[in-house]
């Protein structure tokens, strides 16, 4: 991983509001960078998602409704793209930023559901 390459030429895509925090999503050449801000600690957290992983989820799960992180983990056949829960969640947030998915707000509770276009 080369931070200089990942962080160069980033374009802001969208701000996504989840249940607990806001994600600021930037697009790079081969990756998306998701940033969250912790205002109490005056710090930021960055996560990197490859465009290849996003395209895989978009293609494999297209037109699915009420899909969760657990569904993606269970059904994914590419462990190189999705190793843990946060990988799947970050991919879903990046899909929201590109307009290929939306958070389904009809469901209450702790679990988030998404609709993929």
N, C-alpha and C positions, 0 to 999 in steps of 0.2 A: 504494500500500500504506500503510495507516494502522496502525502498531504498537499504538497505544492500543486500537483496536477489535479487533484480532486477539488481543491478550493479555488482554482483559477477559472476565470470566465463563468462564474455562476450567475444565473438569471433567476430573480424571484418569480415563483409561479403563483403561489396562493397561500393563504392563511386558513388552516383548518381547525375549527373548534371541536374538541372532543369533550367527553364528560368531565374530565379533570384538568385538562390543560390545552394550551394552544400550540399547534405545530406550524412552523414557518418552513415552507418547502421551496428549495432552490434546485434548479436544473443545471447540471454540468454536461460535459461531453458524453460521458459513459455512465453517469450516476445521478441520482437525486440525493440531496443532502437535506435531512430533516433536522430542524433545530427546535428545541424547547427551552424556555427561559424559566429559571427559578429565581423569582424576585426577592425572596427572603434571603437567599444566600448570595445574591448578586452574581449568578453564574449561568452558563448555558450548557446544554447537552446536545451533541451532534450525533446523528446516525446516518450511515451511508447505505443506500439501496441501489443496486445495479439496475440499469435499464433492461438488461436481459431478464432479470428476475421479475420485473414488472410486466414485461411482455409475456412471459410464461404464464403468470397468474391471470392476466387479462385474457389470453387465448384459452386457457384450460377451464376457467370458471366463467366465461362470458354468458351473459343473460341470466345469471343466477341471482335469486332474491334471498334475502334474509341469510346471508352467509356470514359466518363468524370466523374468528381466528382459529378456533378448534377445527372447524370444517376444512380450512386450508391445510392445517397441519396433518390431519388424517388422510386427506385425499391427494395431497401433493406427491408426485412421483419424482421430484427433483430435490433431493436433500442438499445438493450443492447450493441451491437458492434459498431454501427455507429450512434452517436448522433448529430454530426455536420460535416460541410464541412472538417475541418482539420482531423477528424478521417478517413474519406474516403480517403483523399489525402495521409495521412501517411500510410494507408494500401496499397495503390497503389505503393508508393515508396518502401515499404518493399517487395511487390511482384516483383518489378524490381530487388531488391537485391538478391532474391532467384532464379531469372531467369524465373519466371512464368509470367512476364509481361514486356512490353517494352514501353517506351515513343514513341508515334507516331510523328515523326518529320516532317511529310508532311504538317501539318497544322500550319499556322502562326496566330499570334494574342496572346491575353492574356490567353486564355483558353488552358489547357493541355488536350491531349487525349492519351489514353493508349490502347494497344492491349494485351489482356490476353490470354495466351496459353492454 
